[in-house]
């Protein structure tokens, strides 16, 4: 009897130990499971943030207050932007209600012959990652802004993402941030950053923000990092395609497209001369001198849109 009693107690003890072992194992597995899930969540959030910062799907968001309905910014001087259309929130997936050219042969909306007594209007579709845009800005940007300051032209930039790289959208977003927060620096910021695409520039958000800080003493880092206007870039790009724009830079002067990018200065000069003959403004000589200074510049042909 005693041995049987001991055996029963021993068996009960072993059963208890086995139960405790199972409980410990279950507790360990539970803790491991929690850690694995936590790591997965962190990894997922990290990938989401990385993708959102670079290649995220930006379709709906705010537009800068200075932007017009086609996503353009109009310079009335080298440090001033015209009042925008107050378009509020844009949806890049629903642009059917926004006016666009009826056929590829038509000029984009907003590209129209000037009214009598008004200076020629120059519209430029540009992409900061496009080498052709870079060489164009390197050759012409300072002159264009000089002509704006002289009252010879008004100048409009529409920044698009035609190049298949996230940098194209990051830079366009940074330009929009500058237009919204520090419009007096919009023109030189766009011109200098875009000009460097001819040398293969590919700046991160941090580098774009640092350029704004170092060159102009302004902080646009939150807007750049958060991609505040990435949806606006998508919206402007979609409208460009809807308007039949297929390459960058695409340049329009006084309602007509410039077919030879290297002849942009001459086309503008002719428009300014017409304006001068109507108003008596003495502007053509100054413009002509600038044109002669760059007529030998090597400007690459426009880069076809690669996002379509």
C-alpha positions, 0 to 999 in steps of 0.5 A: 500500500505504501509503495502504491501511495508513493507511486500515486503521489509521484505520478501526481507530481509528474503530472503537475510538472508536465502541466507547469511545463506546458504553461511555461511553453505557452507563455513563451510562445505567446511572448514570441508571437507578440514580439513577431507581430510587433516587429511586423507592424514596425516593419510595415509602418517603416515600409509605408513611410518610406513608400509614402516619402518616395513612391507613394500613391498621392492622389488627393490633397491640397493645392498651393494658394498661388496655383492656377487651375492648371497647376501653374504658378505665374510670375509677375516679377522675379520675386512675386507670384500672381494670385492663384485660383484658390482651387483648394483640394485636388483629386488627381484621379478625377480631373474630368471637370477641369478644362482641358484641350479638346484634342491633341492639336489644340493648345493647353488651357491657358495658352492663348494669344495675348490681349492687346496691350498685354505683355506676351505670356510664356508657359513652361511645362518642366520636370526637375529630373529632365536633362533637357529642362536642366539645360534650358533653365541653365541657359534661359532662367536668369534671362526669363526672370530679367524679362519678367522684371522688365515687364516684357513678359509674364512667365508661368511654370507648370511642374510635372512628373514625366520622368519615371523617378520619385525625384521628379515628384519630390522636387515638384513638391518642394517647388510648390512648398516654396511657392506657398510658404516663401513665394519670393524664392520660388523662381530662383529655387526652381531654376537652380535646382532644375538646372542641375538635372543636366548633371544628373542631380537626384536630391533627397527630401532632406537635401531639397530642404537643405538647399532652401535653408542654405541658399535662401534662409527659409525652412520648408522641411515639414512641407517637403518631408510630409509631401504636402503637395505630392497630390497636386503634382499628380494633378498637374501631371494628369492635366498636362497629359489631358492637354496633349503635352507629351514632353518636357520642356514644352514651351508656349509663347503668346499662344503658340508652341515653340517648336525649336527649344534652342530658338526660344529666345528669338520667339520671345523677342518677336513677341516682345517686339509686337508688344513694343509696337503696340505700347511704345515700351522700349524693351526689345533691345534689352531682350535682344542682347540677352538672346544673343548671349545664349544663342550658341548654348547647347540645349537638349531637345525635350524629353518625352513623357515616360509616365503614360 
